[in-house]
Amino acid sequence: MGRYRVKVHRKGLIVIPAEVRRRLGICEGSYLELVVEDNSIRLIVPRSLRDAFGVDGEKALEVARLISASKRVEVEEEIRS
C-alpha cells in the first residue's frame, strides 16, 4: 500500500479508498484519531482491547473492568482515611 490522493469535499469531508478501509478494518461508525504534525496529517485506527486480544478480547475487557473496580475501591478507601 502506498500513497493516495483524495479530494476534500464540503465541510472538510474526504473519502478513504475502499482498499484502505478493508485493509485497516474501517467501517461506517468507526472512530479514527487525527494527528497533526508540522504540515502533515496522520490518521490512526485506534485498536480496542477486543481487537488487541482477538478471541480473548471479552476476557481482556472483563480483566480491565475488574482492575478499574479494584482501583475505585482503593481510591475510595484512601479518601475515607
LORO-587892 format. One record per atom (N, C-alpha, C, O): residue in three letters; residue number from 1; atom name; x, y, z. Coordinates in steps of 0.2 Angstrom, whole numbers, padded with zeros to 4 digits, always signed. Layout:
BEGIN
+------+-----+------+-------+-------+-------+
: code : pos : site :    xx :    yy :    zz :
+------+-----+------+-------+-------+-------+
:  ALA : NUM :   CA :     X :     Y :     Z :
...
+------+-----+------+-------+-------+-------+
This chain:
BEGIN
+------+-----+------+-------+-------+-------+
: code : pos : site :    xx :    yy :    zz :
+------+-----+------+-------+-------+-------+
:  MET :   1 :    N : +0004 : -0006 : +0000 :
:  MET :   1 :   CA : +0000 : +0000 : +0000 :
:  MET :   1 :    C : +0004 : +0006 : +0000 :
:  MET :   1 :    O : +0010 : +0006 : +0002 :
:  GLY :   2 :    N : +0002 : +0012 : -0002 :
:  GLY :   2 :   CA : +0006 : +0017 : -0003 :
:  GLY :   2 :    C : +0002 : +0024 : -0002 :
:  GLY :   2 :    O : -0001 : +0025 : +0004 :
:  ARG :   3 :    N : +0003 : +0028 : -0006 :
:  ARG :   3 :   CA : +0000 : +0035 : -0006 :
:  ARG :   3 :    C : -0006 : +0035 : -0010 :
:  ARG :   3 :    O : -0006 : +0033 : -0016 :
:  TYR :   4 :    N : -0011 : +0039 : -0008 :
:  TYR :   4 :   CA : -0017 : +0040 : -0011 :
:  TYR :   4 :    C : -0019 : +0048 : -0011 :
:  TYR :   4 :    O : -0017 : +0051 : -0007 :
:  ARG :   5 :    N : -0022 : +0050 : -0017 :
:  ARG :   5 :   CA : -0024 : +0057 : -0017 :
:  ARG :   5 :    C : -0031 : +0057 : -0017 :
:  ARG :   5 :    O : -0035 : +0054 : -0020 :
:  VAL :   6 :    N : -0034 : +0061 : -0012 :
:  VAL :   6 :   CA : -0041 : +0061 : -0011 :
:  VAL :   6 :    C : -0043 : +0068 : -0011 :
:  VAL :   6 :    O : -0039 : +0073 : -0010 :
:  LYS :   7 :    N : -0049 : +0070 : -0013 :
:  LYS :   7 :   CA : -0052 : +0076 : -0013 :
:  LYS :   7 :    C : -0055 : +0078 : -0007 :
:  LYS :   7 :    O : -0059 : +0074 : -0004 :
:  VAL :   8 :    N : -0055 : +0084 : -0005 :
:  VAL :   8 :   CA : -0058 : +0087 : +0001 :
:  VAL :   8 :    C : -0065 : +0090 : -0002 :
:  VAL :   8 :    O : -0065 : +0094 : -0006 :
:  HIS :   9 :    N : -0070 : +0087 : +0001 :
:  HIS :   9 :   CA : -0077 : +0089 : -0001 :
:  HIS :   9 :    C : -0080 : +0095 : +0004 :
:  HIS :   9 :    O : -0076 : +0097 : +0009 :
:  ARG :  10 :    N : -0086 : +0096 : +0003 :
:  ARG :  10 :   CA : -0089 : +0101 : +0008 :
:  ARG :  10 :    C : -0088 : +0099 : +0015 :
:  ARG :  10 :    O : -0088 : +0093 : +0017 :
:  LYS :  11 :    N : -0088 : +0104 : +0019 :
:  LYS :  11 :   CA : -0087 : +0103 : +0026 :
:  LYS :  11 :    C : -0081 : +0099 : +0028 :
:  LYS :  11 :    O : -0080 : +0096 : +0034 :
:  GLY :  12 :    N : -0076 : +0099 : +0024 :
:  GLY :  12 :   CA : -0070 : +0095 : +0025 :
:  GLY :  12 :    C : -0070 : +0087 : +0025 :
:  GLY :  12 :    O : -0065 : +0084 : +0027 :
:  LEU :  13 :    N : -0075 : +0085 : +0022 :
:  LEU :  13 :   CA : -0076 : +0078 : +0021 :
:  LEU :  13 :    C : -0071 : +0075 : +0016 :
:  LEU :  13 :    O : -0070 : +0078 : +0010 :
:  ILE :  14 :    N : -0068 : +0069 : +0017 :
:  ILE :  14 :   CA : -0064 : +0066 : +0012 :
:  ILE :  14 :    C : -0066 : +0058 : +0012 :
:  ILE :  14 :    O : -0069 : +0056 : +0017 :
:  VAL :  15 :    N : -0065 : +0055 : +0007 :
:  VAL :  15 :   CA : -0067 : +0048 : +0006 :
:  VAL :  15 :    C : -0060 : +0044 : +0006 :
:  VAL :  15 :    O : -0055 : +0045 : +0003 :
:  ILE :  16 :    N : -0060 : +0039 : +0011 :
:  ILE :  16 :   CA : -0055 : +0035 : +0012 :
:  ILE :  16 :    C : -0056 : +0029 : +0007 :
:  ILE :  16 :    O : -0061 : +0026 : +0007 :
:  PRO :  17 :    N : -0051 : +0028 : +0002 :
:  PRO :  17 :   CA : -0052 : +0022 : -0003 :
:  PRO :  17 :    C : -0054 : +0016 : +0000 :
:  PRO :  17 :    O : -0051 : +0014 : +0006 :
:  ALA :  18 :    N : -0058 : +0012 : -0003 :
:  ALA :  18 :   CA : -0061 : +0006 : -0001 :
:  ALA :  18 :    C : -0055 : +0001 : +0001 :
:  ALA :  18 :    O : -0056 : -0003 : +0006 :
:  GLU :  19 :    N : -0050 : +0000 : -0003 :
:  GLU :  19 :   CA : -0045 : -0004 : -0002 :
:  GLU :  19 :    C : -0041 : -0003 : +0005 :
:  GLU :  19 :    O : -0040 : -0007 : +0009 :
:  VAL :  20 :    N : -0041 : +0004 : +0007 :
:  VAL :  20 :   CA : -0038 : +0005 : +0013 :
:  VAL :  20 :    C : -0043 : +0004 : +0019 :
:  VAL :  20 :    O : -0041 : +0001 : +0024 :
:  ARG :  21 :    N : -0049 : +0005 : +0018 :
:  ARG :  21 :   CA : -0054 : +0004 : +0023 :
:  ARG :  21 :    C : -0054 : -0004 : +0025 :
:  ARG :  21 :    O : -0054 : -0006 : +0030 :
:  ARG :  22 :    N : -0054 : -0008 : +0019 :
:  ARG :  22 :   CA : -0054 : -0015 : +0020 :
:  ARG :  22 :    C : -0048 : -0018 : +0024 :
:  ARG :  22 :    O : -0049 : -0021 : +0029 :
:  ARG :  23 :    N : -0042 : -0015 : +0022 :
:  ARG :  23 :   CA : -0036 : -0017 : +0025 :
:  ARG :  23 :    C : -0036 : -0016 : +0032 :
:  ARG :  23 :    O : -0033 : -0020 : +0036 :
:  LEU :  24 :    N : -0038 : -0010 : +0034 :
:  LEU :  24 :   CA : -0037 : -0007 : +0041 :
:  LEU :  24 :    C : -0044 : -0009 : +0045 :
:  LEU :  24 :    O : -0044 : -0007 : +0051 :
:  GLY :  25 :    N : -0049 : -0012 : +0042 :
:  GLY :  25 :   CA : -0055 : -0013 : +0046 :
:  GLY :  25 :    C : -0059 : -0007 : +0048 :
:  GLY :  25 :    O : -0062 : -0007 : +0053 :
:  ILE :  26 :    N : -0059 : -0002 : +0044 :
:  ILE :  26 :   CA : -0063 : +0004 : +0045 :
:  ILE :  26 :    C : -0069 : +0003 : +0042 :
:  ILE :  26 :    O : -0070 : +0001 : +0036 :
:  CYS :  27 :    N : -0075 : +0004 : +0045 :
:  CYS :  27 :   CA : -0081 : +0004 : +0043 :
:  CYS :  27 :    C : -0086 : +0010 : +0045 :
:  CYS :  27 :    O : -0083 : +0014 : +0049 :
:  GLU :  28 :    N : -0092 : +0010 : +0043 :
:  GLU :  28 :   CA : -0096 : +0016 : +0045 :
:  GLU :  28 :    C : -0097 : +0016 : +0052 :
:  GLU :  28 :    O : -0098 : +0010 : +0055 :
:  GLY :  29 :    N : -0096 : +0021 : +0055 :
:  GLY :  29 :   CA : -0096 : +0022 : +0063 :
:  GLY :  29 :    C : -0089 : +0021 : +0066 :
:  GLY :  29 :    O : -0089 : +0022 : +0072 :
:  SER :  30 :    N : -0084 : +0019 : +0063 :
:  SER :  30 :   CA : -0078 : +0018 : +0066 :
:  SER :  30 :    C : -0075 : +0025 : +0068 :
:  SER :  30 :    O : -0077 : +0030 : +0065 :
:  TYR :  31 :    N : -0071 : +0025 : +0073 :
:  TYR :  31 :   CA : -0068 : +0032 : +0075 :
:  TYR :  31 :    C : -0060 : +0031 : +0073 :
:  TYR :  31 :    O : -0057 : +0026 : +0073 :
:  LEU :  32 :    N : -0058 : +0037 : +0071 :
:  LEU :  32 :   CA : -0051 : +0037 : +0069 :
:  LEU :  32 :    C : -0048 : +0043 : +0073 :
:  LEU :  32 :    O : -0051 : +0048 : +0075 :
:  GLU :  33 :    N : -0041 : +0043 : +0074 :
:  GLU :  33 :   CA : -0038 : +0048 : +0078 :
:  GLU :  33 :    C : -0034 : +0052 : +0072 :
:  GLU :  33 :    O : -0031 : +0049 : +0068 :
:  LEU :  34 :    N : -0035 : +0059 : +0072 :
:  LEU :  34 :   CA : -0032 : +0063 : +0068 :
:  LEU :  34 :    C : -0026 : +0067 : +0071 :
:  LEU :  34 :    O : -0027 : +0070 : +0076 :
:  VAL :  35 :    N : -0020 : +0066 : +0069 :
:  VAL :  35 :   CA : -0014 : +0069 : +0072 :
:  VAL :  35 :    C : -0011 : +0074 : +0067 :
:  VAL :  35 :    O : -0009 : +0072 : +0062 :
:  VAL :  36 :    N : -0010 : +0080 : +0070 :
:  VAL :  36 :   CA : -0007 : +0085 : +0065 :
:  VAL :  36 :    C : +0000 : +0086 : +0068 :
:  VAL :  36 :    O : +0002 : +0087 : +0073 :
:  GLU :  37 :    N : +0005 : +0085 : +0063 :
:  GLU :  37 :   CA : +0012 : +0086 : +0064 :
:  GLU :  37 :    C : +0015 : +0090 : +0059 :
:  GLU :  37 :    O : +0015 : +0088 : +0053 :
:  ASP :  38 :    N : +0018 : +0096 : +0061 :
:  ASP :  38 :   CA : +0020 : +0101 : +0056 :
:  ASP :  38 :    C : +0015 : +0102 : +0051 :
:  ASP :  38 :    O : +0010 : +0104 : +0052 :
:  ASN :  39 :    N : +0017 : +0101 : +0044 :
:  ASN :  39 :   CA : +0012 : +0102 : +0039 :
:  ASN :  39 :    C : +0009 : +0095 : +0036 :
:  ASN :  39 :    O : +0007 : +0095 : +0030 :
:  SER :  40 :    N : +0008 : +0090 : +0041 :
:  SER :  40 :   CA : +0005 : +0084 : +0038 :
:  SER :  40 :    C : +0000 : +0082 : +0043 :
:  SER :  40 :    O : +0000 : +0084 : +0049 :
:  ILE :  41 :    N : -0004 : +0077 : +0041 :
:  ILE :  41 :   CA : -0010 : +0074 : +0045 :
:  ILE :  41 :    C : -0009 : +0067 : +0044 :
:  ILE :  41 :    O : -0008 : +0064 : +0039 :
:  ARG :  42 :    N : -0009 : +0063 : +0050 :
:  ARG :  42 :   CA : -0009 : +0056 : +0050 :
:  ARG :  42 :    C : -0016 : +0054 : +0053 :
:  ARG :  42 :    O : -0018 : +0057 : +0058 :
:  LEU :  43 :    N : -0019 : +0049 : +0050 :
:  LEU :  43 :   CA : -0025 : +0046 : +0053 :
:  LEU :  43 :    C : -0023 : +0039 : +0056 :
:  LEU :  43 :    O : -0019 : +0035 : +0053 :
:  ILE :  44 :    N : -0025 : +0038 : +0062 :
:  ILE :  44 :   CA : -0023 : +0032 : +0066 :
:  ILE :  44 :    C : -0030 : +0028 : +0067 :
:  ILE :  44 :    O : -0035 : +0031 : +0070 :
:  VAL :  45 :    N : -0030 : +0022 : +0066 :
:  VAL :  45 :   CA : -0035 : +0017 : +0068 :
:  VAL :  45 :    C : -0034 : +0015 : +0075 :
:  VAL :  45 :    O : -0029 : +0010 : +0076 :
:  PRO :  46 :    N : -0037 : +0017 : +0080 :
:  PRO :  46 :   CA : -0036 : +0015 : +0087 :
:  PRO :  46 :    C : -0038 : +0008 : +0087 :
:  PRO :  46 :    O : -0043 : +0006 : +0084 :
:  ARG :  47 :    N : -0035 : +0004 : +0091 :
:  ARG :  47 :   CA : -0037 : -0003 : +0092 :
:  ARG :  47 :    C : -0039 : -0004 : +0099 :
:  ARG :  47 :    O : -0037 : -0001 : +0104 :
:  SER :  48 :    N : -0045 : -0007 : +0100 :
:  SER :  48 :   CA : -0048 : -0008 : +0106 :
:  SER :  48 :    C : -0045 : -0014 : +0110 :
:  SER :  48 :    O : -0041 : -0018 : +0106 :
:  LEU :  49 :    N : -0046 : -0016 : +0116 :
:  LEU :  49 :   CA : -0044 : -0022 : +0119 :
:  LEU :  49 :    C : -0046 : -0028 : +0116 :
:  LEU :  49 :    O : -0043 : -0033 : +0115 :
:  ARG :  50 :    N : -0052 : -0027 : +0113 :
:  ARG :  50 :   CA : -0055 : -0033 : +0110 :
:  ARG :  50 :    C : -0051 : -0035 : +0103 :
:  ARG :  50 :    O : -0050 : -0040 : +0102 :
:  ASP :  51 :    N : -0049 : -0029 : +0100 :
:  ASP :  51 :   CA : -0045 : -0030 : +0094 :
:  ASP :  51 :    C : -0038 : -0033 : +0096 :
:  ASP :  51 :    O : -0036 : -0038 : +0092 :
:  ALA :  52 :    N : -0035 : -0030 : +0101 :
:  ALA :  52 :   CA : -0029 : -0032 : +0103 :
:  ALA :  52 :    C : -0028 : -0039 : +0105 :
:  ALA :  52 :    O : -0023 : -0043 : +0104 :
:  PHE :  53 :    N : -0033 : -0042 : +0108 :
:  PHE :  53 :   CA : -0033 : -0049 : +0111 :
:  PHE :  53 :    C : -0037 : -0054 : +0107 :
:  PHE :  53 :    O : -0037 : -0060 : +0109 :
:  GLY :  54 :    N : -0040 : -0052 : +0101 :
:  GLY :  54 :   CA : -0043 : -0056 : +0097 :
:  GLY :  54 :    C : -0049 : -0060 : +0100 :
:  GLY :  54 :    O : -0053 : -0057 : +0103 :
:  VAL :  55 :    N : -0048 : -0067 : +0100 :
:  VAL :  55 :   CA : -0054 : -0071 : +0103 :
:  VAL :  55 :    C : -0054 : -0070 : +0110 :
:  VAL :  55 :    O : -0060 : -0072 : +0113 :
:  ASP :  56 :    N : -0049 : -0068 : +0113 :
:  ASP :  56 :   CA : -0049 : -0067 : +0121 :
:  ASP :  56 :    C : -0051 : -0060 : +0123 :
:  ASP :  56 :    O : -0050 : -0058 : +0128 :
:  GLY :  57 :    N : -0053 : -0056 : +0118 :
:  GLY :  57 :   CA : -0055 : -0049 : +0119 :
:  GLY :  57 :    C : -0060 : -0048 : +0125 :
:  GLY :  57 :    O : -0059 : -0043 : +0129 :
:  GLU :  58 :    N : -0065 : -0052 : +0125 :
:  GLU :  58 :   CA : -0070 : -0052 : +0130 :
:  GLU :  58 :    C : -0067 : -0053 : +0137 :
:  GLU :  58 :    O : -0068 : -0049 : +0142 :
:  LYS :  59 :    N : -0062 : -0058 : +0137 :
:  LYS :  59 :   CA : -0059 : -0059 : +0144 :
:  LYS :  59 :    C : -0055 : -0053 : +0146 :
:  LYS :  59 :    O : -0054 : -0051 : +0152 :
:  ALA :  60 :    N : -0051 : -0050 : +0141 :
:  ALA :  60 :   CA : -0047 : -0044 : +0142 :
:  ALA :  60 :    C : -0051 : -0038 : +0145 :
:  ALA :  60 :    O : -0049 : -0035 : +0149 :
:  LEU :  61 :    N : -0057 : -0037 : +0142 :
:  LEU :  61 :   CA : -0062 : -0032 : +0144 :
:  LEU :  61 :    C : -0064 : -0033 : +0151 :
:  LEU :  61 :    O : -0064 : -0028 : +0155 :
:  GLU :  62 :    N : -0065 : -0039 : +0153 :
:  GLU :  62 :   CA : -0068 : -0041 : +0160 :
:  GLU :  62 :    C : -0062 : -0040 : +0165 :
:  GLU :  62 :    O : -0063 : -0037 : +0170 :
:  VAL :  63 :    N : -0056 : -0041 : +0163 :
:  VAL :  63 :   CA : -0050 : -0040 : +0167 :
:  VAL :  63 :    C : -0049 : -0033 : +0168 :
:  VAL :  63 :    O : -0048 : -0030 : +0174 :
:  ALA :  64 :    N : -0050 : -0029 : +0163 :
:  ALA :  64 :   CA : -0049 : -0021 : +0163 :
:  ALA :  64 :    C : -0055 : -0019 : +0168 :
:  ALA :  64 :    O : -0054 : -0014 : +0172 :
:  ARG :  65 :    N : -0061 : -0021 : +0167 :
:  ARG :  65 :   CA : -0066 : -0019 : +0172 :
:  ARG :  65 :    C : -0065 : -0021 : +0179 :
:  ARG :  65 :    O : -0066 : -0017 : +0184 :
:  LEU :  66 :    N : -0062 : -0027 : +0180 :
:  LEU :  66 :   CA : -0060 : -0029 : +0187 :
:  LEU :  66 :    C : -0055 : -0024 : +0190 :
:  LEU :  66 :    O : -0055 : -0022 : +0196 :
:  ILE :  67 :    N : -0050 : -0023 : +0186 :
:  ILE :  67 :   CA : -0044 : -0018 : +0188 :
:  ILE :  67 :    C : -0047 : -0011 : +0190 :
:  ILE :  67 :    O : -0045 : -0008 : +0195 :
:  SER :  68 :    N : -0052 : -0009 : +0186 :
:  SER :  68 :   CA : -0055 : -0002 : +0187 :
:  SER :  68 :    C : -0059 : -0002 : +0193 :
:  SER :  68 :    O : -0058 : +0002 : +0197 :
:  ALA :  69 :    N : -0063 : -0007 : +0194 :
:  ALA :  69 :   CA : -0067 : -0008 : +0200 :
:  ALA :  69 :    C : -0062 : -0008 : +0207 :
:  ALA :  69 :    O : -0064 : -0005 : +0212 :
:  SER :  70 :    N : -0057 : -0012 : +0206 :
:  SER :  70 :   CA : -0052 : -0013 : +0212 :
:  SER :  70 :    C : -0049 : -0006 : +0213 :
:  SER :  70 :    O : -0048 : -0004 : +0219 :
:  LYS :  71 :    N : -0047 : -0003 : +0208 :
:  LYS :  71 :   CA : -0044 : +0004 : +0209 :
:  LYS :  71 :    C : -0049 : +0009 : +0212 :
:  LYS :  71 :    O : -0047 : +0013 : +0216 :
:  ARG :  72 :    N : -0055 : +0009 : +0210 :
:  ARG :  72 :   CA : -0060 : +0013 : +0213 :
:  ARG :  72 :    C : -0061 : +0012 : +0220 :
:  ARG :  72 :    O : -0061 : +0017 : +0224 :
:  VAL :  73 :    N : -0061 : +0006 : +0222 :
:  VAL :  73 :   CA : -0062 : +0004 : +0229 :
:  VAL :  73 :    C : -0056 : +0007 : +0233 :
:  VAL :  73 :    O : -0056 : +0009 : +0239 :
:  GLU :  74 :    N : -0050 : +0006 : +0230 :
:  GLU :  74 :   CA : -0044 : +0008 : +0233 :
:  GLU :  74 :    C : -0044 : +0016 : +0234 :
:  GLU :  74 :    O : -0042 : +0018 : +0240 :
:  VAL :  75 :    N : -0046 : +0019 : +0229 :
:  VAL :  75 :   CA : -0046 : +0027 : +0230 :
:  VAL :  75 :    C : -0051 : +0029 : +0235 :
:  VAL :  75 :    O : -0050 : +0033 : +0239 :
:  GLU :  76 :    N : -0057 : +0025 : +0235 :
:  GLU :  76 :   CA : -0062 : +0027 : +0240 :
:  GLU :  76 :    C : -0060 : +0026 : +0247 :
:  GLU :  76 :    O : -0061 : +0030 : +0252 :
:  GLU :  77 :    N : -0056 : +0020 : +0248 :
:  GLU :  77 :   CA : -0053 : +0019 : +0255 :
:  GLU :  77 :    C : -0048 : +0024 : +0257 :
:  GLU :  77 :    O : -0048 : +0026 : +0263 :
:  GLU :  78 :    N : -0044 : +0026 : +0252 :
:  GLU :  78 :   CA : -0039 : +0031 : +0253 :
:  GLU :  78 :    C : -0042 : +0038 : +0255 :
:  GLU :  78 :    O : -0040 : +0042 : +0260 :
:  ILE :  79 :    N : -0048 : +0040 : +0252 :
:  ILE :  79 :   CA : -0051 : +0046 : +0253 :
:  ILE :  79 :    C : -0054 : +0046 : +0260 :
:  ILE :  79 :    O : -0054 : +0051 : +0264 :
:  ARG :  80 :    N : -0057 : +0040 : +0262 :
:  ARG :  80 :   CA : -0060 : +0040 : +0269 :
:  ARG :  80 :    C : -0055 : +0040 : +0275 :
:  ARG :  80 :    O : -0057 : +0042 : +0280 :
:  SER :  81 :    N : -0049 : +0038 : +0273 :
:  SER :  81 :   CA : -0044 : +0038 : +0279 :
:  SER :  81 :    C : -0041 : +0045 : +0280 :
:  SER :  81 :    O : -0036 : +0045 : +0285 :
+------+-----+------+-------+-------+-------+
